[in-house]
Amino acid sequence: MRQAKILFKDEEAGILTQNDDGSFAFRYHDAWMADHKKPGISLSFPKVEQEYCSKSLFPFFYNMLPEGSNKQIVCNYNRIDKEDYFGLLLTTAKYDSIGAVRVIKVG
C-alpha cells in the first residue's frame, strides 16, 4: 500500500491510497469536510463523506501526469516504470502542478 497527501492550495484536503491489489481510494480528511468554506478538489471529487474507489488511477489524477517524451524523460531519469502511474504522480505533482492540487508522498 502506498499513500499520498492531497494538498489543495497548500492545505491538506485528503489522502490518496494505492492498495496492494492496484486499486485506488481517495478520502477527504474529517477537518476538511467539517469546514463548509473548503471546496471539493475538483468537480469529479465533490465533498462527500464516502470514500471514492477505483480499480485504476482516477482520471483527475491521471490527467496530472506528463505524456509523450516528457513522461519518458521523467521515467528514465527517476527510474520509474512507465506503467507506475502512482509513482509518476508522486514524482511529478509534488512541487509543480497545473492548478491548485499537489500530491505529496506519505512516509
C-alpha angles and dihedrals in degrees: 000000000000126000139194134192112235112217123197112195088343094305120113107248103169150321131273116205132192107202124214091258090058096255122129136225133187125193132174117233115253092241090054090050093048093054106080091195092064113092130214112270091241142351089262090056107048115179107273133146094237124093116247112230132191137168089224135032109294112258091239091061095035089058089059090065124101118250139208118355092356090058091047092051093048092047094048095045094047096035093239121155108245089233093053096097094167092052090048091049091051090051100044105033101050098086111005121037136144110254132004100308125094129176120219124186116242114230 
